Amino acid sequence: MCLLVVGCHGQPPDKPEVTDPAKLARLRQIFRPEMFARPEDQERAERLSNGYSGPMPCEYEKVELGNRVLASLPTDQCYKMTPPQRMTGLWSDAFEASEFCPAPAQQCPDESAKRVADPYPRLYGNFEPPSLPGAKDTPPGGLYAVDFIGRRTEYAPSGGTSERDKIVVADRMISIKEIKPPPAQPTKAQMIAYFKACEANHTCAPNWDEIKAEDDAQMERARVEGYFKDCAGKPICMPNSWAEKWRKQHSGQVK
């Protein structure tokens, strides 16, 4: 994506595209050159912070399925990071809003609602967990006590000032324990109702043949079998009390 569009192709404009003092102040909070790891991204941030248009820091083009698309570098390649350290606390695995709350936190609320009024919004939370066996068959929404080796961004990418505004990248999980299980997954009837509503609002294009072919019992069993297959023999696995309970209730039916 190219911020402010004008000047993204060909020669840069001779003067800034943004001159309003309030807007410039906001740009300078978000695009601080010192937060970025690579010199070229620092230069991009410098231009944007002074009101000029241009490519976003850490953005690059790649070919996907024969088409050129825009992508962004991983967090730890884009931003300056602290040295690895051991961290403990709570992880709220909310959908698209993964949050980490350092110990001694007793709760870790989903802050997606707060971000509506937050002057420094973090669209996808502040935590990037490592890839854990069993995670793909564990639904979002759970709360976990975690102990891991990780790093923080030195600055808050959103322009915020608190530690919660910085992004934590977990490199290696030492231990993880379920504190609160995820909510029950939607039934087929609930999924149909949801997709009908979003289709009416023109916010999705459901594949009705695929949705109507779903079977609740088969979906549950497939998730449980996938979970235990992925976790087999692994020293650390994503906790999933629902899958454990389902297996006990259906003893002998899980491969």
Legacy VTK file of the C-alpha trace (Angstrom):
# vtk DataFile Version 3.0
C-alpha trace
ASCII
DATASET POLYDATA
POINTS 255 float
0.000 0.000 0.000
1.227 3.476 -0.783
0.328 6.163 1.727
-1.378 9.256 0.307
-1.044 7.759 -3.192
0.344 10.851 -4.941
4.026 10.530 -5.664
4.195 6.756 -5.343
5.162 6.386 -8.985
7.772 8.393 -10.819
9.453 11.387 -9.226
8.617 12.377 -5.640
6.486 15.519 -5.261
8.349 18.800 -4.758
6.435 19.610 -1.606
4.622 17.673 1.123
1.125 16.416 0.477
0.172 16.897 4.140
0.674 20.281 5.787
-2.009 20.330 8.491
-0.140 20.521 11.843
-2.438 18.045 13.618
-2.147 15.459 10.835
1.616 15.922 10.669
1.873 15.395 14.423
-0.005 12.108 14.093
2.202 10.963 11.196
5.301 11.717 13.263
3.960 9.576 16.106
3.338 6.608 13.811
6.329 6.863 11.455
9.302 7.385 13.754
12.406 6.445 11.727
14.236 5.169 14.810
11.725 2.359 15.369
12.584 0.560 12.106
15.433 -1.921 11.695
16.450 -1.345 8.058
17.885 1.941 6.720
15.534 1.888 3.734
12.520 1.657 6.026
13.879 4.477 8.163
14.090 6.612 5.005
10.504 5.730 4.060
9.309 6.628 7.553
11.178 9.944 7.400
9.366 10.894 4.176
5.960 9.901 5.485
6.461 11.644 8.823
7.145 14.903 6.974
3.939 14.689 4.962
5.296 13.287 1.713
3.636 10.318 0.067
5.473 7.093 -0.643
5.627 3.369 0.044
5.021 2.126 3.564
7.994 0.956 5.666
8.646 -2.815 5.462
6.356 -3.204 2.465
7.417 -5.158 -0.610
5.944 -6.786 -3.688
5.726 -10.521 -4.288
4.117 -12.844 -6.791
1.238 -14.963 -5.471
-0.784 -17.259 -7.737
0.644 -15.432 -10.724
-0.331 -11.981 -9.439
1.841 -9.258 -7.955
0.643 -8.443 -4.449
1.863 -6.281 -1.590
3.221 -7.909 1.550
4.966 -6.793 4.724
8.063 -8.048 6.496
7.610 -10.050 9.711
7.517 -7.943 12.862
11.019 -8.924 14.027
12.503 -8.020 10.634
10.614 -4.759 10.337
11.146 -3.233 13.788
14.028 -2.944 16.200
13.612 -5.595 18.877
14.839 -6.071 22.428
17.204 -8.992 23.170
15.493 -12.340 23.891
14.245 -12.683 27.460
12.061 -14.984 29.500
8.503 -13.697 29.935
5.510 -14.981 31.879
1.923 -13.841 31.989
-1.479 -14.363 30.404
-2.275 -14.817 26.735
-5.781 -13.971 25.530
-6.168 -15.774 22.210
-8.973 -13.603 20.861
-9.849 -13.774 17.185
-7.464 -11.430 15.318
-6.629 -9.662 18.582
-4.095 -11.810 20.413
-3.100 -10.098 23.675
-0.260 -10.684 26.148
-0.518 -9.348 29.697
2.724 -9.731 31.694
2.721 -11.288 35.171
1.413 -10.621 37.748
-1.704 -9.848 35.680
-4.771 -11.755 36.874
-6.816 -11.055 33.763
-6.122 -10.151 30.151
-9.188 -8.570 28.579
-9.846 -8.479 24.862
-9.107 -4.870 23.976
-10.762 -4.846 20.538
-13.685 -2.764 21.853
-11.326 -0.314 23.556
-9.444 0.225 20.318
-12.477 1.833 18.723
-11.755 4.919 20.833
-8.014 4.336 21.192
-5.954 7.114 19.548
-3.217 4.518 18.967
-5.119 1.469 17.643
-3.476 -1.963 17.436
-5.594 -3.875 14.945
-4.217 -7.337 15.614
-3.259 -7.263 19.270
0.169 -7.119 20.841
1.232 -10.782 20.824
2.618 -13.117 18.165
2.729 -16.636 19.630
4.946 -19.365 18.212
3.407 -22.039 16.036
2.179 -24.703 18.464
1.062 -28.259 17.651
-2.727 -28.495 17.938
-3.307 -24.767 17.504
-5.101 -25.041 14.160
-7.742 -27.339 15.707
-8.133 -25.242 18.858
-10.705 -22.454 18.464
-9.877 -18.865 19.453
-11.200 -17.216 22.572
-9.274 -19.060 25.299
-7.116 -17.635 28.079
-3.735 -19.235 28.861
-0.924 -18.887 31.388
2.295 -18.795 29.366
6.027 -18.983 30.040
8.216 -18.337 26.997
11.345 -16.840 25.500
10.515 -13.777 23.447
11.324 -10.258 22.337
9.503 -6.902 22.292
9.575 -4.144 19.751
11.655 -1.293 21.165
8.912 1.147 20.200
5.140 0.861 19.892
4.381 0.560 16.154
0.985 2.215 16.629
2.529 5.343 18.112
1.378 4.488 21.638
3.496 4.944 24.732
2.663 2.033 27.069
4.282 -1.405 27.253
0.967 -2.944 26.124
1.300 -0.985 22.875
4.552 -2.762 22.014
4.416 -6.059 20.123
5.748 -9.198 21.813
7.100 -11.951 19.563
7.308 -15.335 21.331
10.186 -17.377 19.910
9.934 -20.500 22.085
7.184 -21.653 24.423
8.431 -23.175 27.692
5.017 -23.977 29.146
1.364 -23.186 28.530
-1.712 -23.905 30.670
-5.365 -23.345 29.868
-7.018 -20.938 32.325
-10.316 -20.435 30.515
-11.391 -22.592 27.555
-12.530 -21.064 24.277
-16.279 -20.587 23.799
-18.265 -23.298 22.049
-17.891 -23.327 18.300
-20.889 -22.277 16.188
-23.266 -24.964 15.002
-24.187 -25.388 11.356
-27.448 -23.491 11.959
-25.567 -20.589 13.551
-23.066 -20.514 10.686
-25.903 -20.366 8.143
-27.545 -17.490 10.038
-24.224 -15.637 10.215
-23.434 -16.015 6.516
-26.964 -15.033 5.502
-26.574 -11.799 7.460
-23.153 -10.925 6.052
-24.299 -11.846 2.535
-27.250 -9.463 2.926
-24.825 -6.732 4.028
-22.549 -7.500 1.051
-19.614 -8.200 3.371
-19.055 -11.829 2.353
-19.678 -14.262 -0.499
-20.558 -17.616 1.123
-19.994 -20.934 -0.600
-23.459 -22.299 0.182
-22.822 -25.750 -1.274
-19.856 -26.210 1.085
-21.643 -24.736 4.102
-24.801 -26.829 3.658
-22.710 -29.982 3.232
-21.156 -29.507 6.683
-22.179 -31.925 9.424
-21.790 -30.867 13.068
-20.820 -34.306 14.335
-18.337 -34.905 11.538
-16.805 -31.447 12.043
-16.342 -32.086 15.767
-14.740 -35.465 15.218
-12.444 -34.117 12.487
-11.247 -31.314 14.805
-10.553 -33.722 17.655
-8.732 -36.246 15.484
-6.702 -33.479 13.867
-5.785 -32.071 17.272
-4.497 -35.332 18.762
-2.695 -36.308 15.570
-0.873 -32.966 15.531
0.027 -33.189 19.233
1.160 -36.825 19.256
4.663 -37.135 20.690
5.140 -33.359 21.049
6.572 -32.056 24.351
4.412 -28.923 24.265
0.984 -28.698 22.673
-1.772 -26.096 22.570
-4.101 -26.912 25.492
-7.583 -27.953 24.407
-9.832 -29.134 27.246
-12.792 -29.411 24.858
-10.945 -31.966 22.710
-9.900 -33.899 25.847
-13.491 -33.953 27.097
-14.841 -35.013 23.691
-12.386 -37.900 23.510
-13.421 -39.161 26.944
-17.106 -38.956 26.025
-16.483 -40.817 22.763
-13.955 -43.346 24.004
-12.685 -45.603 21.260
-13.996 -43.370 18.463
-10.930 -41.140 18.108
-8.012 -42.409 16.059
LINES 1 256
255 0 1 2 3 4 5 6 7 8 9 10 11 12 13 14 15 16 17 18 19 20 21 22 23 24 25 26 27 28 29 30 31 32 33 34 35 36 37 38 39 40 41 42 43 44 45 46 47 48 49 50 51 52 53 54 55 56 57 58 59 60 61 62 63 64 65 66 67 68 69 70 71 72 73 74 75 76 77 78 79 80 81 82 83 84 85 86 87 88 89 90 91 92 93 94 95 96 97 98 99 100 101 102 103 104 105 106 107 108 109 110 111 112 113 114 115 116 117 118 119 120 121 122 123 124 125 126 127 128 129 130 131 132 133 134 135 136 137 138 139 140 141 142 143 144 145 146 147 148 149 150 151 152 153 154 155 156 157 158 159 160 161 162 163 164 165 166 167 168 169 170 171 172 173 174 175 176 177 178 179 180 181 182 183 184 185 186 187 188 189 190 191 192 193 194 195 196 197 198 199 200 201 202 203 204 205 206 207 208 209 210 211 212 213 214 215 216 217 218 219 220 221 222 223 224 225 226 227 228 229 230 231 232 233 234 235 236 237 238 239 240 241 242 243 244 245 246 247 248 249 250 251 252 253 254
